[in-house]
Amino acid sequence: MKITCLASGSKGNCIYVEGESGALLVDAGLTAKGINKRLSDAGGDEDRIRAILVTHEHIDHIRGVDVLARRLDIPVVGTAGTLEAFSSARAGSKPVDLLRVFAGEPLDLDGFLVTPFLTAHDAAEPCGYRIAEGDVSLGCCLDTGIVTPGIEEVLARCDAVVLESNHCPQMLEEGPYPEYLKRRIRSKHGHLSNAAAATCLRDIGGNLAAVVLAHLSEVNNTPEKAVVSAQNGLGLLFDGIDLVVGTQHAVSESVRI
């Protein structure tokens, strides 16, 4: 399995997961044209994409979903709350195949076994996904204010994780955002700090082969701070783990498991 962040940040998120039987997108928060360009840059193949897994309905996660799903004739996968909010936000009238999933219940998607798990974010019914193919699995956990025991339990069973590491608390506190926005980001339904991500990695890191740090704030974080924090969290486990940062404006390095 190969995992590539096509984009990651507050302006748009999209993860390309390629396996032997095909490929999946987790979110499509750029325009369809932008995703196609990034996919080409990453050496991906849109004809292999079997579905778009949507974590929640915020625009930086669904901007290109409608157009892309119709053009590729693939289903949009999400929880009931996410699909309802996505449907309400659609501008187009042409039908899209919506595939509802339930937390903890696996779904077979053309060789991928996809299991949603609930996250903590200010959206209708947000979730992350465990994606398994054969003997390997990936956990995608984006946009969550806290890492719950349920999230940790899922991620601990994965060979690789894409994990939000949104902000440095000190940079957020001293930064230019208004206080109401700082409170939202810090809240239990906001975004994960570097320290919280590091704690999660410390707790789950025993079996990990690869970590992708995602959804970094361009204002309240730096890749260097996120990486150092993750390395500290992993400690001695870091040796042998492939650590990559997903960025907003360029395709990330791919990791393989």
VEXSE-703081 format. One record per atom (N, C-alpha, C, CB): x, y, z. Coordinates in steps of 0.05 Angstrom, whole numbers, plus 5000, padded with zeros to 4 digits. Glycine has a CB too. Example, Ala and Ser with C-alpha at 12.3 -4.5 7.8 and 13.67 -1.06 7.14 Angstrom:
<sites>
526448865156;524649105156;526449345156;522649115181;525749555142;527349795143;525850015157;528249885114;
</sites>
This chain:
<sites>
501749765000;500050005000;501850255000;498150005024;501050444983;502550694981;500750924989;503750744953;501751105007;500151325017;501451585010;499751305048;499951764997;501052024989;499052244996;501552034958;500052455010;498452695016;498552864991;499452845041;496352894977;496253074954;496053364964;493953004935;494753404986;494553664999;493753625028;492553854984;494753795046;494053775074;494254045087;495853565088;492054145097;492054405110;489254535109;494154585098;489054775119;486454905121;485254995094;486555135140;486954985073;485955065047;485154825030;488155225032;485554585040;484754345025;486254105033;485054394995;484753875034;485953625043;485153395024;485053555071;487153235017;486553005000;488852805003;486253094970;488152555009;490152345012;489552124992;490052225041;491552044977;491351834957;492551574968;492751914931;490851374970;491751114980;491550904958;489951025005;493850794950;493950614927;494750334937;495950714906;493250134928;493849864935;493949694910;491749754954;494049434914;494249244892;491649244875;494848964901;489349284889;486849244875;485649504865;484849114893;486949734871;485849994862;486850204880;482849984862;485250424883;486050644900;483550774912;487650854883;484050924933;481951084946;482951364951;481050944973;481051554952;481651824962;480351854989;480652034942;481951965008;480752045033;480552355032;482551955058;478052445029;477452735026;478252824998;478652905047;477053044990;477753164964;477153464967;476053044940;478953594982;478453874990;479654084972;479553905017;480953994950;481754174928;479654164906;484554104917;479854334886;478154304863;478854034849;478454544843;476953934834;477453684819;479853724800;474953604803;480053954788;482354014770;484954014786;481954284756;484954134810;487354134827;488153864836;486854314851;486153694843;486753424851;487953264828;484253284862;486853294804;487853154781;490853224776;486153214756;491453484779;494253574775;496053454796;494353884776;495253464820;496953354842;497253054839;495753424870;495052924830;495152634827;497152564805;492352524819;497152714783;499152674762;501952724772;498552864739;502352924788;504952984800;505952754818;504953244816;504052614831;504752394849;505052134834;502552374870;504552124808;504751874793;502351694798;507251734801;500051814807;497651654812;496051624787;496051784834;493951474789;492151414766;489251444775;492751124755;487851644765;485151684774;483251464765;484051954763;483951314745;482351094736;482350864756;483350994708;484250864774;484350654795;482650724819;487250594803;481750964822;480351054846;477550924847;480151364846;477050794869;474550644872;472450804888;475050384886;473250994905;471351144921;472751384934;470050964943;471151574943;472151794959;471051764987;471352074947;472851735007;472051715035;472151995047;473951515051;469852085056;469752355067;469752355097;467252505056;471552505110;471652505139;469552685152;474452595148;468952905139;466853095148;466353295126;467653225175;464353465131;463353635109;464553915107;460453665112;466653975122;467854245119;469054275091;469954295141;469054515081;469654565053;472554475045;469354855046;474354495064;477154415058;477454115056;479054525079;475153965059;475253675056;473353585034;474453545082;471553755025;469553665005;469553834979;466853665017;471254034977;471054224954;470754084927;473454404954;472353884922;472253744896;470753484895;475053694887;469453414917;468153154918;465953114897;466953104946;464153304896;461853284878;462753244849;460053534880;464353424839;465253404811;466853154806;466953654804;468653094824;470352854820;468852594820;472552854841;466952574839;465352324841;463652284816;463552334866;462552504806;460952474781;462652414757;459252734777;464952544755;466652504732;467752224731;468952704731;468552114754;469751844755;467651634760;471751834778;465151714765;462951524770;463651334793;462351364745;464351454816;465051304840;463451404863;468151334846;463051234883;461351314906;462851504925;460451064921;461251664939;462151824961;461351684987;460852124960;463351625003;462951465027;463151655052;465151245030;461251625070;461251775095;459151695114;460952075088;459251805138;457051755157;454551895149;457951845186;452351825162;449751945155;449852255158;447551835173;451052345179;451152635184;452852775163;452352695211;455052655155;456852775135;455452775108;459452615133;454252555100;452952545074;450552735072;452052265068;449152765094;446852955094;447853245090;445252925120;450053315105;451153585103;452353625075;453253625125;453753425065;454853445038;452753485017;456553195031;450553335019;448353355000;447153635001;446253145005;446853745024;445754015027;447554225015;445254075057;450154175015;452054375005;452554354976;454654345020;451654134963;452154094934;450854314917;451153824926;452354394897;451254594878;449954454854;453454784869;450954224847;450054084823;447453924829;452153894813;445953874808;443453724810;443653434801;441253864795;445853374787;446153094777;446652914800;448453084756;445652664799;445852484822;448752394827;444052244818;449252344853;451852234861;451251994878;453552444877;452751784875;452351534890;453451574918;453751294877;451651584938;452451614966;452351354981;450551824980;454551294995;454751035009;455151085039;457150864997;453151025054;453151085083;454750865098;450351105094;456350955116;457850765133;457250825162;460950785128;457850625179;457250635208;459850585223;455050435216;460250745244;462750715260;463050425270;462750915284;465350315266;465950055275;465149825257;464750015301;463649885235;462749685217;464349685191;459749715211;465849465185;467549465161;465849455136;469349215162;466949585115;465749585089;467849495068;464649875082;467049305052;468849205031;468549375006;468248905024;470649514998;470649684974;472749574954;471249974981;471949394938;473649284916;476449204927;473949494895;476449054948;479048954958;480149104982;481048954937;479149334987;479849485011;477649435032;480049795005;478449385057;476649365079;476749625095;477249115097;474649785093;474550055105;472750055129;473550255084;473950145152;472450155177;472550435188;473549955198;470250575190;470250845201;470450835232;467650995193;471551045243;471551085272;470951375278;474250995285;469551425300;468651695306;470951875315;466451695327;470952125307;472952325316;471452545330;474552435292;472952735341;471752955357;472253225343;472852955386;470353315328;470653565313;467953695310;471853515285;467953965305;465454105304;464154085276;465854405311;463353835270;462053775245;459753585251;464053635224;458153515230;455653375235;456153095247;454153345208;457852935235;458452665246;461152585235;456152455237;463252705245;465952665233;467052395240;467852875243;468752295223;470052035228;472752025216;468251805217;474351825224;476751745211;476351475198;479151745230;478351375185;478051115172;480550935176;477651155141;479950685182;482050485180;481750345153;481950275204;483850345137;483750225110;485649995110;484450445089;484649755105;486249515104;486149385077;485349315126;488449275069;488549115044;490548895050;489449285019;489548645049;491248425056;492148445085;493748415037;494748425089;495748425116;496648705126;498148235118;496248915111;497049175119;494749365123;499149295099;495049565140;492849745145;493850025151;491049645168;492250225144;492750505148;490550625165;493050655121;491250795184;489350945199;489451245192;489750905229;487251365184;487151645178;485551795199;485951695149;486851965214;485452115235;486052415231;486352015263;484152555219;484452835214;482352995229;484152895183;482953245235;480953435246;479553315271;478853515226;481053295292;479853205317;481153355340;480352895321;479453445359;480553605381;481953445402;478353755393;481153185404;482353005424;482752735411;480652985449;484552575422;484752295414;483452135436;487852215411;481152025429;479651865449;480851585451;476651845440;480151435473;481051155474;480150995450;479951035500;477851055439;476950905415;478750955391;474150975409;479551205388;481351275366;484051135370;481851575364;485051145394;487651015399;487550715394;488551065428;485350595402;485050305399;485150235369;482350205411;483950395352;484050335323;486750385312;481950515308;487950615318;490550685307;492750495316;491350965314;492450385340;494450195350;494549935334;493950135379;492449885318;492349645302;493149695273;489549525302;494349925268;495050005241;498149995237;494050285234;498949945212;501749945205;502750225199;502249765181;500950405191;501650685186;499350865194;502350725155;499951115200;497751295207;498251565193;497551345238;496051685185;496051975178;494652105201;494552025150;496152275215;495152385241;495452695240;496752275264;493252825248;493353115250;495353205271;490553225257;496953405264;498753545282;498553835276;501853435280;496353955284;495454215273;497054455282;492654255279;497554475309;498654725319;500554685342;496354905327;502254885344;503954915368;502455095387;506855045361;501755005411;500155165430;501355445435;499955015456;503955465437;505155725442;504755915418;508155695448;505155805394;504755975370;501856055368;505655815345;500055875374;497155945373;496556165393;495455695379;497556135417;496956325438;498056605431;498156235465;500456615419;501756865414;501156965385;504756835417;499656815370;499156885342;496857075338;498556635327;496257135312;494457345305;491457275305;495157445278;490757025310;487956945309;486357085331;487656645311;483857155325;482057255347;481657045368;479357355335;480957135392;480756955415;478556745410;480157115440;476356805398;474256605394;475356375376;471756725381;477056435357;478156235339;480256065354;479356355314;481756195370;483756045387;482255845405;485456235404;480055935417;478555755434;477455515419;476255905448;476455575394;475455355378;477655155372;474255465352;479955245364;482155065356;483054905380;484555225345;483155025404;484054885428;481954695440;484855085449;479454725431;477354575444;477454275438;474654695435;475754125453;475653835449;474353765422;474053715471;473253955408;472153915381;473554085361;469153965381;476054155367;477654325349;479754165334;478954535365;482254235339;484454105324;486654015343;485654305303;488053805335;490053675351;492653835351;490553385342;493753885375;496254015378;498553825372;496554145406;500953935368;503353775365;503753595389;505853945361;503353695413;503753545438;501753315440;503553725462;499253365432;497253155434;497852935413;494453275429;498653015389;499452825369;501852655378;500152965343;503752785391;506052645401;505252435423;508152835413;503452515440;502552325461;501152085448;500552465480;499552135428;498251915413;500351735401;496352025392;502351845388;504351675375;505951515396;506251855359;506451635419;507751495441;506151245449;508251675465;503551285450;501751065460;501350845439;499151175468;501450915413;500850715392;503250625376;498750835374;505550745381;507750725362;509150455359;509750905369;508450255376;509950005376;510049855350;508849835396;507849865334;507749715310;507849875284;505249545309;508350135287;508150315264;510650295246;507850605273;510150285220;512350305200;512550585189;511950105178;510350735189;510351005177;508351185190;509750975147;509051445192;507351655203;507351885183;508251735232;504951985177;504652225161;503252435179;503052175135;504652655185;503552875200;501953055182;505753035216;499453115189;497653245171;496253485183;495553045161;495053645165;493453875172;494954075190;490953785187;497454125183;499054325198;498054605191;502054295191;497754765212;497055045208;499455195196;496155175234;498855365176;500955525164;501655765181;500255615136;499855835200;500156065217;501155985245;497556215220;500155765255;500655685283;502455435286;498055645297;503955375266;505655135267;507855155246;504054885264;509854995248;511854955228;512354655224;514555115234;513154565201;513854285198;516054195217;514754235169;517954375222;520154305240;519154245268;522254525240;517354415278;516254385305;514654125307;514554615313;513054075286;511453835286;513153575286;509553835262;515253585270;516953345268;518453295294;518953385245;519553505306;521053475331;519153365353;522253745340;516753475354;514853375374;514153085369;512253545373;513653005344;513052725338;515352545345;512252695309;517752625338;520152465345;520352435375;522652605334;519852645390;520052625419;517852435430;519752895433;515552445418;513452255426;514051965420;510852335413;515251915398;515951645390;518351545406;516551625360;520151725414;522451645429;524151445415;521651535456;524851225429;526551025417;525150875394;527450825438;522550895394;521050765372;521450895345;518050755379;522451145346;522751295321;524551155301;523751575327;526651025311;528550895293;527150685276;530850765310;527150715250;525850525232;523150615223;525750265245;522050825235;519350925226;519751145205;517751035250;518351125183;518451325162;516551555169;517551195134;517751785174;516152015183;516152235162;517352135210;513652305153;513252485131;511352705140;512252345105;511652945129;509753165135;508153225110;511253415145;505553215112;503753305090;503653605090;500953185093;503753725066;503854015064;501554115047;506454115053;501054375049;498754495035;499254535005;498054755047;501654604998;502154714971;503754524953;503554964973;504254284962;505754094946;505053804954;508754144948;505453624935;505053344941;507153244960;505053174915;506453094980;508352994999;509952754988;506952905025;512052695001;513452444996;511552215002;516052425013;511552004986;509851774991;511151585012;509251624965;509451455027;510451245044;509150975036;509751305075;510650765040;509650495032;509650315056;511450375010;507650145058;507449955079;506749675067;505350035100;
</sites>
